[in-house]
Amino acid sequence: MSLSPRYYVVAANLLLLAAVAYLASSIVGTALAARLIPPPDVELKPAPPPIELESVKPATHYALIDKRDIFNSAKPEPAPPPVEAPVVTPLKLKLWGVALNENARASYSIIEDLGAHKQGVYGIDAEVPGGATVKAIEWDKVILNHNGKDEILELASKSTLGGGPRTASAAPAPAAASAGGGIQSTGENEFTVPRAEVDNALENMSQLFTQIRAVPHFEGGQSIGFRLFAIRRGSLFDKIGLKNGDIITSINGSPMTDPSKAVSLLQELRDANGLAVDIIRNQQPQKLAYNIQ
């Protein structure tokens, strides 16, 4: 059966009436809640103080912006200051000889204080007379650090007394190679040495040290003596029977483990009547005997 259009009109009115009733009740409920519930307390903070404007600065304040390279912020490192070449030391010192070692810090130099007429053995970082320190030891010279600058002390055969500059007119010292002319072999490893030859050698030690080289010899991590090499043919050392490769282990019973002992023994030779030298030659121990007359 079909419904009359009247029923649709009635249904629409009822829906509209229901919606109006719901909205009216919601408005009434909100109004009553607003009157019954007290309003929340609202605390307003004071406004912040006004921002002070920065004072105008002079143009020099902004000079850094002009100097800065914004396209290349990594500046190149400045060139190192030029290194001054070492000069010959003016200190009153004389270098008699050196003993080099593979470990540079184990090398030694024999330097004489000309003012006190005293010789000593100096290693790396040791202080020498005059307030300088040993910086490096080389074959023919020692580099000293004196007042923050490097200075050279050359072997006595290459420099004048006191380490002063060399001159072309300086007369060379008499060659020690001429010494030993009166030395005689009296037996196997036995020699007779005239007293005059010893005195002549000690007076010309600067030439003497240029005719032989010696370096500390180690076995088992300990120094047992000095190995000889570069012995000049016809020199005093050649004539008293020493050979390249010999290892001097003791002199007159004193072990040659410290270069300072060798220096002190050289001084004692002036008054000695004999000399006994223990060596190792071709891995075999031998003795050399010298009778000083």
C-alpha positions as CSV (number, residue, x, y, z in Angstrom):
1,M,0.0,0.0,0.0
2,S,1.3,3.5,-0.7
3,L,1.8,6.2,2.0
4,S,0.3,9.6,1.7
5,P,2.7,12.6,1.3
6,R,1.2,13.9,4.5
7,Y,3.0,11.2,6.5
8,Y,6.4,12.4,5.1
9,V,5.7,15.9,6.1
10,V,4.8,14.9,9.6
11,A,8.0,12.8,9.9
12,A,10.2,15.6,8.8
13,N,8.6,18.0,11.3
14,L,9.2,15.5,14.1
15,L,12.9,15.2,13.2
16,L,13.3,19.0,13.0
17,L,11.5,19.3,16.4
18,A,13.8,16.8,17.9
19,A,17.0,18.6,16.7
20,V,15.7,21.9,18.0
21,A,15.0,20.4,21.3
22,Y,18.5,18.9,21.5
23,L,20.2,22.2,20.7
24,A,18.0,24.1,23.2
25,S,18.9,21.7,26.0
26,S,22.6,21.9,25.1
27,I,22.5,25.7,25.2
28,V,20.6,25.7,28.5
29,G,23.1,23.2,30.0
30,T,26.1,25.3,29.0
31,A,24.6,28.5,30.4
32,L,23.9,26.8,33.7
33,A,27.4,25.3,33.9
34,A,28.9,28.7,33.2
35,R,27.0,30.2,36.2
36,L,27.7,27.3,38.6
37,I,31.4,26.7,37.9
38,P,33.7,29.6,39.0
39,P,36.1,31.0,36.4
40,P,39.8,29.9,36.6
41,D,42.3,32.3,38.1
42,V,44.4,33.9,35.4
43,E,47.8,35.5,36.3
44,L,49.3,37.8,33.8
45,K,53.1,38.2,33.9
46,P,54.5,41.7,33.4
47,A,55.8,42.5,30.0
48,P,59.6,42.1,29.4
49,P,61.7,45.2,29.4
50,P,62.4,46.7,26.1
51,I,65.6,45.5,24.2
52,E,68.4,48.0,24.4
53,L,69.9,48.8,21.1
54,E,73.7,48.2,20.8
55,S,75.7,51.4,20.6
56,V,77.3,52.3,17.4
57,K,81.0,51.1,17.3
58,P,83.9,52.8,15.4
59,A,84.9,51.4,12.0
60,T,88.1,49.8,13.6
61,H,85.8,47.4,15.5
62,Y,84.8,45.8,12.2
63,A,88.4,45.7,10.7
64,L,88.5,41.9,11.2
65,I,85.8,41.4,8.7
66,D,87.8,43.2,6.1
67,K,90.9,41.1,6.9
68,R,89.2,37.7,7.0
69,D,89.1,35.7,3.8
70,I,85.7,34.2,3.8
71,F,86.5,32.2,0.7
72,N,89.7,30.7,2.1
73,S,89.5,30.3,5.8
74,A,92.5,28.0,6.1
75,K,95.5,30.3,6.1
76,P,98.8,28.9,4.8
77,E,101.4,28.2,7.6
78,P,104.0,30.8,7.9
79,A,107.5,29.9,6.6
80,P,109.9,28.7,9.3
81,P,112.6,31.2,10.3
82,P,115.9,30.7,8.5
83,V,118.3,28.5,10.3
84,E,121.7,30.2,10.9
85,A,124.7,28.1,9.8
86,P,126.9,27.1,12.8
87,V,130.0,29.2,13.3
88,V,133.4,28.2,14.8
89,T,133.1,28.4,18.6
90,P,135.0,31.2,20.3
91,L,135.3,29.2,23.5
92,K,138.9,28.3,24.6
93,L,138.5,24.6,24.0
94,K,140.4,22.0,22.0
95,L,139.0,18.8,20.6
96,W,141.5,16.0,20.8
97,G,139.4,13.1,19.4
98,V,136.0,11.4,19.3
99,A,134.7,7.9,19.9
100,L,131.6,7.2,17.7
101,N,129.0,4.6,18.3
102,E,126.0,3.4,16.3
103,N,123.9,4.8,19.0
104,A,124.7,8.5,18.8
105,R,124.0,9.1,22.4
106,A,126.7,6.6,23.3
107,S,129.4,8.5,21.4
108,Y,132.1,10.5,23.3
109,S,134.4,13.4,22.6
110,I,137.7,14.3,24.3
111,I,137.9,18.1,24.9
112,E,140.5,20.1,26.7
113,D,139.8,23.3,28.6
114,L,142.8,25.5,27.4
115,G,142.3,27.8,30.4
116,A,142.6,25.1,33.0
117,H,144.8,22.8,30.9
118,K,142.5,19.9,31.7
119,Q,141.0,17.3,29.5
120,G,137.7,15.5,29.9
121,V,135.3,13.1,28.2
122,Y,132.0,14.5,27.1
123,G,128.9,12.8,25.7
124,I,125.7,14.1,24.1
125,D,124.0,16.8,26.3
126,A,127.1,17.1,28.6
127,E,128.1,20.6,29.6
128,V,131.6,21.6,28.6
129,P,133.7,24.4,30.1
130,G,132.3,27.8,29.0
131,G,128.6,27.0,29.5
132,A,128.0,25.2,26.2
133,T,126.5,21.7,25.8
134,V,127.4,19.0,23.4
135,K,124.6,18.7,20.7
136,A,126.2,16.3,18.2
137,I,129.5,14.4,17.8
138,E,130.8,13.8,14.3
139,W,134.0,12.3,12.7
140,D,135.9,15.5,12.6
141,K,134.0,17.9,14.8
142,V,131.6,18.5,17.7
143,I,128.5,20.6,17.5
144,L,128.0,22.7,20.6
145,N,124.9,24.6,21.7
146,H,126.1,27.9,23.2
147,N,123.6,30.6,24.3
148,G,120.9,29.0,22.1
149,K,123.1,28.9,18.9
150,D,125.0,26.1,17.3
151,E,128.8,26.4,17.2
152,I,131.5,24.1,15.8
153,L,134.5,22.7,17.6
154,E,136.8,21.0,15.1
155,L,139.5,18.5,15.7
156,A,142.7,20.1,16.9
157,S,144.5,19.2,13.7
158,K,142.0,21.3,11.7
159,S,141.6,24.4,13.9
160,T,143.8,26.8,15.9
161,L,143.9,26.8,19.7
162,G,140.6,27.7,21.2
163,G,138.6,26.8,18.2
164,G,139.3,30.1,16.4
165,P,139.0,30.5,12.6
166,R,141.6,28.8,10.5
167,T,144.0,30.9,8.5
168,A,146.0,30.0,5.4
169,S,149.2,31.1,6.9
170,A,149.0,28.8,10.0
171,A,151.9,26.4,10.0
172,P,150.9,22.8,10.3
173,A,151.9,20.9,13.4
174,P,154.7,18.4,13.0
175,A,153.3,15.1,11.7
176,A,153.2,12.4,14.3
177,A,153.7,9.9,11.6
178,S,157.4,10.7,11.8
179,A,157.3,9.5,15.4
180,G,158.2,5.9,16.0
181,G,161.4,5.9,14.0
182,G,163.3,4.7,17.1
183,I,160.8,1.9,18.0
184,Q,162.2,-1.6,17.9
185,S,160.5,-5.0,18.0
186,T,162.3,-7.1,20.6
187,G,160.1,-10.2,20.3
188,E,156.6,-11.4,19.4
189,N,154.3,-8.6,20.5
190,E,157.1,-6.9,22.5
191,F,158.5,-3.5,21.6
192,T,161.0,-1.0,23.0
193,V,159.9,2.6,22.7
194,P,162.3,5.6,23.3
195,R,161.0,8.1,25.9
196,A,161.5,10.9,23.3
197,E,159.0,9.2,21.0
198,V,156.4,9.1,23.8
199,D,156.9,12.7,24.6
200,N,156.7,13.7,21.0
201,A,153.5,11.9,20.5
202,L,151.9,13.4,23.6
203,E,153.0,16.9,22.5
204,N,151.3,16.4,19.1
205,M,148.1,14.6,20.1
206,S,146.1,16.6,17.6
207,Q,148.0,14.8,14.8
208,L,148.0,11.5,16.7
209,F,144.2,11.3,16.9
210,T,144.0,11.7,13.1
211,Q,145.9,8.5,12.5
212,I,143.5,6.1,14.1
213,R,139.8,5.7,14.8
214,A,138.3,3.9,17.8
215,V,134.7,3.0,18.6
216,P,133.2,1.2,21.7
217,H,132.9,-2.5,21.2
218,F,129.9,-4.2,22.8
219,E,129.3,-7.9,23.6
220,G,126.2,-9.1,25.4
221,G,125.0,-5.5,25.6
222,Q,128.1,-4.3,27.6
223,S,131.1,-2.4,26.5
224,I,134.3,-4.5,26.7
225,G,136.8,-2.1,25.0
226,F,137.5,-0.1,21.8
227,R,137.8,-1.5,18.3
228,L,140.5,0.1,16.2
229,F,140.3,0.9,12.5
230,A,141.6,3.4,9.9
231,I,145.2,3.0,11.2
232,R,147.4,5.0,9.0
233,R,150.3,3.1,7.5
234,G,153.6,4.3,8.9
235,S,152.0,6.0,11.9
236,L,153.0,5.5,15.5
237,F,150.2,3.0,16.0
238,D,151.3,1.0,13.0
239,K,154.9,0.8,14.3
240,I,153.9,-0.4,17.8
241,G,152.1,-3.4,16.3
242,L,148.4,-2.4,16.4
243,K,146.3,-3.6,13.5
244,N,142.8,-2.7,12.1
245,G,140.1,-4.7,13.9
246,D,142.1,-5.0,17.1
247,I,139.9,-4.6,20.2
248,I,141.8,-3.0,23.2
249,T,140.2,-4.5,26.4
250,S,142.7,-3.2,29.0
251,I,145.8,-1.1,29.5
252,N,148.1,-1.9,32.5
253,G,145.2,-4.0,33.9
254,S,142.6,-1.2,33.7
255,P,139.5,-2.2,31.7
256,M,138.9,0.1,28.7
257,T,135.1,0.3,29.2
258,D,135.1,4.1,29.7
259,P,136.8,6.6,27.4
260,S,137.7,8.7,30.4
261,K,140.1,6.0,31.5
262,A,141.9,6.0,28.2
263,V,142.4,9.8,28.5
264,S,143.8,9.5,32.0
265,L,146.2,6.7,30.9
266,L,147.6,8.9,28.1
267,Q,148.5,11.5,30.8
268,E,150.2,8.8,32.9
269,L,152.4,7.7,29.9
270,R,154.7,10.6,30.5
271,D,156.1,8.9,33.7
272,A,155.4,5.2,32.8
273,N,158.3,2.8,32.2
274,G,156.2,0.1,30.7
275,L,152.9,-0.5,29.1
276,A,150.9,-3.8,28.9
277,V,148.0,-3.8,26.5
278,D,145.4,-6.6,26.3
279,I,143.8,-7.0,22.9
280,I,141.5,-9.3,21.0
281,R,142.8,-10.0,17.5
282,N,140.9,-12.4,15.2
283,Q,138.8,-13.4,18.1
284,Q,141.9,-14.5,20.1
285,P,143.2,-12.7,23.2
286,Q,146.7,-11.4,22.9
287,K,149.1,-9.2,25.0
288,L,151.3,-6.4,23.7
289,A,154.2,-5.3,25.9
290,Y,156.0,-2.0,25.6
291,N,159.3,-1.1,27.4
292,I,159.6,2.7,27.5
293,Q,163.3,3.8,27.9
